[in-house]
Amino acid sequence: MSASPQIAAFFDEATHTVSYLVWDAATAEAAIIDPVLDYDHRSGEAGTASADALLGAAASHGLKLRWILETHAHADHLSAAPYLRERSGAPIAVGEHIREVQRLFAPVFNMPELTRDQAFDRLLAEGETLTLGELCIEVLHTPGHTPACVSYRIADAVFVGDTLFMPDYGTARADFPGGDAATLFRSIRKLLTLPPATRLFMCHDYKAPGREHYAWETTVAAQRKSNVHVHEGVDEASFVAMREQRDATLAAPALLLPSIQVNARAGQWPGPEDNGVHYLKIPLRMKPGAQA
C-alpha cells in the first residue's frame, strides 16, 4: 500500500456534498465514493448531470469503474449509485450495519421492503478489504452519526463520510435515529490515531464563518490540533455535552425524508404505481398539543 491513489473531487453546491473519483494509476481501476443524484425537491425532478460528470472524468482518464462506495445512508441528498451501476456494471457497497438503519426506518415509512429486499451488492465489515488494482481499500466502521457509517482507507487517504468536517467546522451531528454522540467521539478518536500525515477527505463542507472558499481535504495532524469540536484535550464527556446541546438546536435536513427512504435501498426509487409514476412517502405527524 505504498502508492497513493489518484483522487478527483466533485463538489455539489446544492447539497454541499463532495463525491470522489479514486483510482490506481498503475492499473486504471477506479472507485466512486458517495455519488449525488441531482434532485429538485420542489418539483420532484431528478437529473444525472453530477453522475455523468463522474463518468465523464473516468472515461477521460481511461478508467475502469470497479466499485461504487457509500459511506452511509445519506440524509441530505439522493444517491446516484444505481444509475452508475447501470452504466458501468460496478457493484454498490456499504457498511454491513446498514441493516440496522433499514430496521429503524422501515416502520417510519411503512416500507417493509427496506428490510426484506437487500438492494446493495456488497455489505462490508470492519477491517474488510477490497482491491482496487494494486491498491487496497480498507473498511473502517466509524458509527455515531449513523450506525452504518464507514470510512474507506486507501493508502495514505481516508474518506471519512460525515464523521468529521473541516477543522474549522467541527463534527457531524449525532441525533438521527441510531446516532450517538459518545459513539461518534470514539469513531473520531479511531481516525485520529492514524499517522499524522494521513489525508482526510470530507463528504461535506459548508464554509465555516470567516472562510470564503469550500474545502474538503485536511490531515489527521490538522484535525488533532485545531478541530473546533474535538481537538486534542477534548474528552468524551465534554464532546458529548457539546454535541447534544448543539444537535438540539438543529433543524432536520431539507432532504432527510426523501433521502433516507431511497438511500437505505442503495439509491433505488420506490417502484412505479399503476400510472407509471414513482412516489416518495412523507410521514405526517401533529406536534404535541396541536390540533388537526
C-alpha positions in Angstrom: 0.0 0.0 0.0 2.9 2.3 -0.6 1.4 4.0 -3.7 -1.1 6.8 -3.2 -4.4 6.8 -5.1 -5.2 9.4 -7.6 -8.2 11.5 -6.4 -10.6 13.9 -8.1 -13.2 15.7 -6.0 -16.6 16.8 -7.4 -18.5 19.3 -5.2 -22.3 19.6 -5.4 -23.1 23.1 -4.0 -26.8 22.4 -3.9 -26.3 19.8 -1.2 -22.8 20.8 -0.1 -21.7 17.2 -0.9 -18.3 16.0 -2.2 -18.2 12.9 -4.3 -14.9 11.3 -5.2 -13.4 9.5 -8.2 -10.4 7.5 -6.9 -8.1 5.4 -9.0 -5.0 3.3 -9.1 -2.7 4.9 -11.7 -0.9 1.6 -12.4 -4.0 -0.3 -13.4 -6.6 2.4 -14.2 -9.1 0.7 -11.8 -11.4 3.2 -10.1 -14.0 3.7 -7.4 -16.6 6.3 -6.9 -17.4 7.4 -3.4 -20.8 9.0 -2.4 -22.2 9.9 -5.8 -25.0 12.5 -5.9 -28.2 12.4 -7.9 -29.4 15.9 -8.9 -32.8 16.2 -7.3 -35.1 19.3 -7.0 -37.4 18.7 -4.1 -39.7 21.5 -5.1 -40.6 19.9 -8.5 -39.8 16.3 -7.8 -37.5 16.2 -10.8 -34.2 14.3 -10.8 -31.2 14.5 -13.2 -27.9 12.9 -13.7 -25.5 15.8 -14.6 -23.4 15.2 -11.4 -23.2 11.5 -12.0 -22.4 12.0 -15.7 -19.5 14.3 -14.7 -18.0 11.4 -12.7 -18.4 9.0 -15.6 -17.0 11.5 -18.0 -13.9 12.1 -15.8 -13.4 8.3 -15.6 -13.7 8.0 -19.3 -11.2 10.9 -19.9 -8.6 9.1 -17.8 -9.3 5.7 -19.4 -10.5 4.2 -16.1 -12.5 1.1 -15.4 -15.0 1.5 -12.6 -14.7 -1.3 -10.1 -16.6 -0.1 -7.1 -19.4 2.4 -6.1 -18.9 3.0 -2.4 -21.3 4.6 0.0 -20.0 5.8 3.4 -23.6 5.6 4.8 -27.3 6.2 4.0 -27.1 9.9 3.4 -29.8 12.2 4.8 -29.0 15.3 2.6 -29.0 14.0 -1.0 -30.3 11.2 -3.1 -27.6 8.7 -4.3 -26.8 8.2 -7.9 -25.4 4.8 -7.2 -28.0 2.8 -9.2 -27.5 5.0 -12.3 -23.7 4.5 -12.1 -24.1 0.7 -11.6 -26.4 0.5 -14.7 -23.9 2.3 -16.9 -20.7 0.7 -15.5 -21.6 -2.7 -14.1 -19.7 -1.8 -10.9 -21.3 -3.1 -7.7 -22.6 -0.9 -4.9 -21.1 -1.4 -1.5 -21.9 0.0 2.0 -21.2 -0.9 5.6 -23.0 -4.0 6.9 -24.7 -2.1 9.7 -27.0 -0.6 7.0 -29.3 -3.4 8.2 -29.8 -1.5 11.4 -30.6 1.7 9.6 -33.1 -0.2 7.5 -34.7 -1.7 10.6 -35.0 1.7 12.2 -36.6 3.4 9.2 -38.8 0.6 7.8 -41.6 1.4 10.3 -41.2 5.2 9.8 -42.1 4.9 6.2 -44.2 1.8 6.5 -41.8 0.2 4.0 -41.1 -3.4 5.0 -39.2 -3.8 1.8 -36.3 -1.8 3.4 -35.5 -4.9 5.4 -36.8 -7.6 3.0 -35.0 -6.6 -0.2 -31.3 -6.1 0.0 -30.5 -3.6 -2.7 -26.8 -3.3 -2.1 -24.4 -5.7 -3.9 -21.9 -5.9 -1.0 -22.1 -5.3 2.7 -18.8 -4.5 4.3 -17.5 -5.4 7.8 -14.9 -3.6 9.9 -11.4 -4.5 8.7 -12.6 -6.0 5.4 -10.6 -5.1 2.3 -11.4 -4.6 -1.3 -8.9 -4.5 -4.2 -8.6 -1.5 -6.5 -5.9 -2.5 -8.9 -2.7 -2.6 -6.9 -4.3 -0.6 -4.1 -6.2 -1.9 -1.1 -9.4 -0.3 0.2 -9.7 -0.9 4.0 -13.1 -0.6 5.6 -13.2 1.2 9.0 -16.5 1.1 10.9 -17.0 4.7 12.2 -20.5 4.9 13.6 -22.1 7.7 15.7 -23.6 9.9 13.0 -25.5 6.8 12.0 -25.0 3.1 13.0 -23.8 2.2 9.5 -21.2 4.8 8.8 -17.9 3.6 7.4 -14.7 5.3 6.3 -12.6 4.0 3.5 -8.8 4.0 3.9 -6.8 3.7 0.7 -3.0 4.0 1.3 -2.5 7.5 2.9 -6.0 8.7 2.2 -9.2 8.2 4.2 -12.7 9.1 3.1 -14.5 9.8 6.3 -18.1 10.4 5.2 -20.0 12.6 7.7 -17.9 11.6 10.7 -15.7 14.7 10.5 -15.9 18.1 8.8 -13.0 20.5 8.2 -11.2 21.5 11.4 -12.8 25.0 11.4 -16.3 23.5 11.1 -16.1 20.5 13.5 -18.0 17.3 13.5 -21.2 15.6 12.3 -24.5 15.7 14.2 -25.4 12.5 16.2 -29.1 12.9 16.8 -30.5 10.9 13.9 -32.2 7.6 14.8 -29.4 5.2 15.8 -26.9 8.0 16.2 -24.9 8.5 19.4 -22.5 11.3 20.4 -20.3 9.1 22.6 -20.0 6.5 19.8 -19.1 9.4 17.4 -16.4 10.6 19.7 -14.8 7.1 19.8 -15.0 6.8 16.0 -13.3 10.1 15.6 -10.6 9.1 18.0 -10.1 5.9 16.0 -9.5 8.0 12.9 -7.2 10.4 14.7 -4.9 7.6 15.9 -3.8 7.2 12.2 -0.4 8.6 11.2 -0.4 12.4 11.4 0.2 12.9 7.7 -2.8 10.8 6.7 -5.0 12.8 4.3 -8.7 13.0 5.3 -11.4 13.7 2.7 -14.7 15.1 3.9 -18.1 14.3 2.4 -19.5 17.8 3.1 -18.4 21.4 3.5 -20.5 24.4 4.5 -17.7 27.1 4.7 -17.1 27.9 8.4 -17.6 31.5 9.4 -14.7 33.6 8.1 -13.8 31.1 5.4 -14.7 32.2 1.9 -13.9 29.1 -0.1 -15.1 25.5 0.1 -12.6 22.9 1.3 -12.7 19.1 1.8 -9.1 17.9 2.3 -7.2 18.0 5.6 -4.9 15.8 7.7 -5.0 13.8 10.9 -2.5 16.3 12.3 -4.6 19.3 11.5 -7.7 17.7 13.0 -5.9 16.8 16.2 -4.5 20.3 16.5 -7.4 22.5 15.6 -10.8 20.8 15.1 -13.1 23.2 16.9 -15.2 20.3 18.4 -12.7 17.5 19.0 -9.1 18.8 19.1 -6.6 17.2 21.4 -7.5 17.8 25.0 -11.3 17.5 24.5 -12.6 14.5 26.5 -15.6 12.3 25.7 -17.9 13.8 28.3 -17.2 17.4 27.1 -17.7 16.4 23.5 -21.0 14.6 24.2 -22.3 17.6 26.2 -21.4 20.0 23.4 -22.7 17.7 20.6 -26.0 17.0 22.3 -26.6 20.7 23.1 -25.7 21.7 19.6 -27.8 19.0 18.0 -30.9 20.1 19.9 -30.8 23.3 18.0 -30.5 21.9 14.5 -33.4 21.5 12.1 -33.9 18.3 10.1 -32.0 18.3 6.8 -34.3 19.5 4.0 -34.0 16.2 2.1 -34.0 13.9 5.1 -37.3 12.2 4.4 -36.8 11.7 0.6 -33.2 10.7 1.0 -33.4 8.0 3.7 -36.2 6.0 2.1 -34.2 6.0 -1.2 -30.6 5.7 0.1 -31.4 2.9 2.6 -32.2 0.9 -0.6 -28.9 1.7 -2.3 -30.4 4.7 -4.1 -33.3 2.8 -5.7 -36.6 4.6 -6.0 -39.8 3.0 -4.9 -41.4 1.1 -7.8 -43.8 3.0 -10.1 -47.5 2.9 -9.3 -50.2 2.0 -11.8 -49.9 5.3 -13.6 -46.1 4.8 -14.2 -45.1 7.5 -11.7 -42.7 6.9 -8.7 -43.8 8.4 -5.4 -41.9 9.2 -2.2 -43.6 9.0 1.2 -43.7 11.9 3.7 -44.9 10.8 7.1 -47.2 13.4 8.7 -47.4 14.0 12.4 -49.0 16.6 14.6 -46.8 18.4 17.1 -47.7 17.6 20.7 -50.6 19.8 21.8 -51.5 20.8 18.2 -55.0 20.1 16.8 -55.6 18.7 13.4 
